[in-house]
Amino acid sequence: MKSKLLIAGFIALATTAMLKATPNPQLNYHVDRFADIEVLRYDVPGFDRLSLNQKKLVYYLTQAALQGRDILTDQNCRYNLAVRQTLEAIYTNYTGARTDDNYKGFELYLKQVWFANGIHHHYGNDKFVPTFSQQWFDSQVRALGAAKLPLAQGETLDSFLATMDKVIFDPTFMAKKVEQGEGKDLVATSAVNFYEGVTQKEVEDYYASIKVPGDPTPISYGLNSKVVKRDGKVVELPYKVGGLYSDAILNILYWLSKAKEVAENAEQASTINRLTEYYASGNLRVFDQYSITWARDTESRVDFINGFIEDYNDPLGMKGSWESIVNFKNEEASHRTEVISQNAQWFEDHSPIDDRFRKPQVKGVSAKVITACILAGDSYPSTPIGINLPNADWIRAAYGSKSVTLENITEAYDIASHGNGFNEEFVIDEPTRELLEKYLFITDNMHTDLHECLGHASGQLLPGVDLSVMKSYGSCLEETRADLFALYYLADPKLIELGLLDNPDAYKAEYYKYMLNGLMTQLMRIELGKDLEEAHMRNRQLIAGWCLDHGRADNVVELIKRDGKTYVKINDYQKLRGLFGTLLAEIQRIKSEGDYNACAALIEKYAVKIDPVLHKEVLDRYAKLNIAPYKGFVNPTYVPVTDAAGNIIDVTITNNEGYAEQMLRYSRDYSPLTHPISK
Ligand code: ZN
């Protein structure tokens, strides 16, 4: 499970050293700006202090990470790779005027496709609308000729072009990456490439037929496969060596084998072994063994994820999108998360939920602050800021989970947003702005720590409850639960007692921001007239809207108008904390009992619909600030330094690559799944 960035705008540079994000003067954090996107750069402080072996390990793992890019692109939609190759062929062969409107529209579209790893918005899920003409596109494609295009075997240029036209220009064809609308066939109406030629009912019947009832250690059904029909029967095509994505997986395995040679310890080597075995066989029991071994390895400095992990892109919440993040532990900052995880049982015991839903023993919640070295697959260029894995509930209960906060990423966001005018526009008054400047960076990071390390790991299901009944509501429910857990405890005096915060009012910074974001400012990411779809956005509006509603009698929170502008005003922070606790108890009950009806009712009431008047106001005020609602990153490049005999004697970092430059290099050097075409 991932935490995504709450908000793109706050300035939050605190005054004390412990709380501060320090810019690297050598680094230009701003890389590119287009559509609703800003591309940034992140620093990798401390890499040069790793041992040679650790540097080699990072290098090999980053290579393994980059080899999976095509997998994710293909998972997002089965036309994506052909579209990307075609666009890149036009881009690199174009000789016309670069000031031409069609060319500029085309370049924008390509940048969007790169960013989203496909033709649908990475967050909003809608298909991009091209602002260049189909006629211009057709003439460019014809000018390239068949040899420079990714035609399938035996395909004519005409039929290839007809397909591309439909995929790019027909707004009704594959209009949505992930459909979540109530009452629709979520499989048939979603463009994701996890299913082909099957209905939602056929998929659900198929999985119901293979699930073992009452299995206390169920595999993650359907995590690593595509579901299709063969001879009238529903079958799974696994992602594995010799199966789907074999060529990419073989390249990943090559680099994993190099990584294993320089593993830091036996535990880590055995984690890599298990992962290798799983990629080779596609066996989900082996994936569980890998997950357990991985969760137990808390000693290694360098760590990574690489595989089919999160299921947010599947409307049925089963299929894992491919991703990889390589990182090493930030020893200093990890003190904070270590203190939190050492006290996990205290937090579990005191959480405001029914005793039946409480874990009698919280197992091994390990938490650390990490420095990300590479972002790949579903975590690139848009990235989470916190991750908690493994996802399987029974593994978490029996073996614990690993939770990380990506602090060099949150620092980059923070540094890049300095001085953008957001707080002045949306925060109600100067004292609140001062509070945010002083305490938001630390309380926001701590919110992520608590969400990942304790929130997701907390609570238990009643015996026999199968969460797959929650369907498309499952992710939102889980994120709501983890957020509420974090919010509730941010205001707890325990954090002062543990020395994690030095001011009993610090939590108010995060409370204010959370309510402002959930009630108003996150709407800047949504087009007027649309509903909320993404699980994290839904969960934030659910929490904020529910508290606004249920706090009305006591006037806990209100939306006030001043000079025609709406502001969030929090009148009673302690009562707001009480509301977070009450809602947490209810959300935990819903999860523990598997109460689908209550879950659907809450989400449909608070998390989906948007007030159109307020929405328009937010968009208008936001537009004046010219802040990109979404941000993502280019990666640094790791360069091995070799001696005369070819041995790696050091690994250095370069960190000045442009956005298009990096995307084209990745397409050239890390594209095992695309058809080779002549240059
Ligand atoms: Zn989460």
Boltz pocket constraint, residues with backbone or C-beta under 6 A from the ligand:
constraints:
  - pocket:
      binder: B
      contacts: [[A, 1], [A, 2], [A, 3], [A, 451], [A, 452], [A, 456], [A, 478], [A, 479], [A, 482]]
      max_distance: 6.0
